[in-house]
Amino acid sequence: MSRKTTILVVGGQDISRLGGKEKSSKHLKAEELNEAGQEIRIVGESDFLAMVAIGRSSE
């Protein structure tokens, strides 16, 4: 995650690897940056794949 990040794709999370949290550290950081005014789209994996498929169909 950096100031250049504009989109974060989140997939299914293995809860055992998140240290008791419901979201990854990158997901939490993206939410913090959004609250601070940076525009970052947080999208699910299936939504991202649909976006990519739409982009390919218009080529």
Phi, psi and omega in degrees: 000131178211179178294342180274348182292131179240345180212140175235124178262123179248133178253189176297138183254139172275104186303329181294341181262000184261008176060039178084000179262162179268345183230152178290165179296325178293320179297315179297319179295320178298319178295321176299313181296322176299316180296332179275000175109352178280136180271108176232124175276130176250114184233150176286160183300316181294323177294319178297316179298324176294320178297317180294318180297320178296319178298322180287328182287342180268000180281000000 
